[in-house]
Amino acid sequence: MLHMRPKLYFLSFLCALLVAAASLSVEGCGSDPTYISCHPVYTPCFGGWVCLEDGTCVPPDAGTDASDASDEGETASIGCTGPCIPRGPDGWNEPRAVWIGGSDKAPTFCPENMDLGLRTRAFADLEWEYGTCEPCGCKKPTGSCTTLPESIKVRAALCGQQGTALPFGGPAEWDGSCTSANAIPAGAQCPAGSGTLCAQSIAVSPLGPPMEDGCEPVVIPAEKPPHVGTPSMSGPTWTWKTHAISCYLPTCEDPKEACVRTLAPLPEGFAHCISLPGIHACPEPWNAKELVAYDDDTAGAADGRACTACECGAPVGGGCLARVRTFQDDACSKLMSDVEISSFVEQCSNVALPGLAIGSKEITPPEYIPGACASSGGEPTGAVVPNPEHAVTFCCKAPGE
């Protein structure tokens, strides 16, 4: 019996340890379960404590304690580890921690103590430039020539000299076909008996000007055939110099208040801001900093850039060409001369053997020779402007507020 007593003492001591361990497992390693990792549904806190979003347990009166920590008497709610601040006027979005600055310095994510990751991004200070327009050109003009020279004269002098001139034109409504009208006999003298031969040169007035229809404008793209249409623009799009990064804050029980997640000052570049779609004036005390931004970097800008249409000026340099042929006989069979004439200048040609008979003549149908048209257009125009349908006004308190 004496050697059985130590065993009873040992069993009693072991039971006491098990009871203490069970008590600790229920209470959580002491009287403060704050450090127990919890979940509102799967692993709730014990003893009536409340599980926060970050997985920590707090006493049910944490809101009162947070209220006592606020210098301005603001109240916090369960889930908000910092003070609650008044929201903006009705209709404005809840306050957020907003970073505003240059696009090259914009943070990729929200700070760890200001919710989980980047929430929204807005854009301001639009920058753009023109691209390059396709060049314009003009097709060759079209036209026709129908008017014969007003006069043909046989002159009793060489070209460039003064002398008597005899009419040598065709009949009325002449179409240029072979005619013996106004023939000059061999050895004719001008004036008669003067000894001066009549047939020394032939002067032909210019053809009538062409009837032109103008030029059709075309676009001349690089490495592609010209085509009819409006030039397109290639080149850069646009950029936004300023970005606004909004980080959501936890909510408070009072719907008129918003939570400041931390009592520490906001990181550099951040401020407490409210926002409202559209362009608005900022209410007090949210008017320390104002920014109108746009909620989409693409749709937030309206691209009105374009290229002016291609146009063509009046044709220049075009004309008419034909040939005047003279014959010694009256049936246009014994060729005497064959001279090119145009619509630009009078044409004079000397007779190879003065005094020969000039019995007939003909003019070939005039041919249209196209000139060219000066092109215009293909110039950048328009602008890229912010799209008011995507505007958002941010109104911020001064830093530290």
Summary of the structure (lengths in Angstrom):
residues: 401
radius of gyration: 50.5
end to end distance: 78.6
largest distance: 185.9
contacts: 1174
relative contact order: 0.20
helix: 11%
strand: 34%
